[in-house]
Amino acid sequence: MIIGHSQFEKIPLSLERQQNLLQEQIDDITEGIKALKSDHGQRYTVKQMEKTKIKLQDRLKGMTDNKRKDNVLDFEEMGIDRLFVDEAHHYKDL
């Protein structure tokens, strides 16, 4: 199957994978906050990280509360074994 990168970006990840990725980000931020607090880091940085953590937690909660509107295939369900990217410059900083 050949599709453009703009259409490829519209293929959703499974809900479980999205939740796992968000939880990993929350865990990383939590560890970072603990490390900064133990090293007496800048209060501004800690506050910014706590705000980010709250936003991610809200987003995670929203995912568990809402049901998916469309019945679409997830990326995992498509059975893709290999991915060849022609315009890799669009993905280099991800």
N, C-alpha and C positions, 0 to 999 in steps of 0.2 A: 504494500500500500504506500502510495506517495501522497503526502499532504504538505501544505505550506506551514511554516513555523507559526503563523498567526492562528491557524486552525488547530495546530498541535497543542498550543497553550490553552485552548478551551477544553481539552479533555480533562475531566476532573480525576483527582486521586480518590481512592475509596475513603469513606468517612472514617474508618478505623485508622488508616494511615495518616490522614490529616490530624486526627486527635492525638496520635502518637507523636507526630512532629511538633505539635503545639506543646504537648506535655514535656517533651525533651527540651524545648526552648525555655519553658517555665522552670524546669529543674536547673538548667544552666544558669539562668538569671538568679535563681535562689542561691546557688552556690557562689556566684559572683558577689551577691549582696553580703553573704556571710563573710567572704574573704575580705571585702572592703571594710566591713565593720570591725573585723578582728585586727586589721592593719590600720585602723583609724583613718580610713580613706575620706575623701572630700564628701561632705554632706550632700552637695549638689548632685554628684554622680550617683550616690546611693538613692537619692529621691527620684532621679530620672529612671533608674533601674526599677525601682518599686512601682512607678507609674506604668512602665512598660509591662511589668509582670501582671499588674491589675488588668491592663488592656488584653493581654493574652489570655488570662483566666476568664474574662468576660466573653472573649471570642470562643474559647473552648466550651463554656457553658451554653452559649448560643448554638453551637453545633449539636450539642446533645439534646437541646430543647426542640429544635426545629427538625422537621422531617424534610427530606429532599423533595423539591417540587416536581422535578422532571425525572422520568425513568430512563436514565442514560447509562451507557456502559462506562464503568470505571476504567482507568488506565490498566489496573491489574487484571481486569476481566478480558482485556483485548488480546492477551496471549502474545505480546510483543517479546521476541527473543533478542533482537538486535535493533539498534537505532543508529542510523547514519545521518549526520547533521551537515548540511551543505553550508549553512550560514552560521557557523559556530561563534562568530563574533557577537551574536545576540545572547549567547549563553555563557560567555567566558567569565563574567563576574558574579555568577550565581553562587 
